[in-house]
Amino acid sequence: MINQDINLYKEKLLLSEKQESTIKQYLKYIEEFCLVENIQSKEDINQEKLISYKSYLENKYKTKTVNIKLIIINNF
């Protein structure tokens, strides 16, 4: 199910004329989030999982990277 949502998001990015490299990066961030937080559908995404993922990111990345990834996921 989540793959269908990701494909729809990819189409949205293509229509907004994002660069192919940008689209790949955005999708990579979303897929990483889904893997780490065991997201099976968009309905699984909630504030609790976003907070959990943020904590996970803060242990691995600089603040700027964390913020970029969270912005992209929120946009998704």
N, C-alpha and C positions, 0 to 999 in steps of 0.2 A: 504493500500500500504506500509506504513512504517513497518508494521509487517513482511511483506515479506522480506524487506531489513534487518531488525533486525535478522530474521531467517538465512539469508545468512551470515550475520556477525558472528552469533553464530557458524555456520558450519566452517567458516574460523578460528575461535578461537579454535574449537575442532581439526581441522587439524594441527594447530600449537602447539597442545599438552598443552594448558593452563589447569590449574587445574579447576575443576568444580566450586569451590568457586570463583575463579577469573572471570570465565565466567559470573557467576550470578551477580557479582558486576559490571562488565563492562556493562552488559545489563541493570542493574538497573540505572546506570548513563545515559545511552542513552535514556531509557524510561522517566526518569525524565526531561531530556532536551526536548524531544518531547512534553511532557505534558505542561511544563512551556511555551515553545515557540510556542505551537500549530502547531507542525510539522506533516504534513499528508503524506509526501513523502520526499525522499532524495532531490528532486528538491527544496523543501521549505527551505533547509538549505543554509544560506548565511552568509556573514560576519556581516551584521547588526544583525541577530539573535544570532550569536555567541557572539558579543559584548554585546548585551542585556542580554544574559544568564550569561556572565561573571560578569556583574554588579549585577545581582541577586545573584550569588554565593558569591561574595565578601561581601555582606551584611550578609551572613549566616555562612561562613566557613573561616578557616585559609587559607593563601596563598597556602600552600602546597596542600591542598585538592582541591582548585580551579584549580590549575595547573594540577593535576592528572586527574580531571574530563574533563578538556578541551583537554588534550592530547588524552584521550580515545575517545572523540567525534570527534576530528579531524581524528583519525585513522579510525573511522567508515565511 
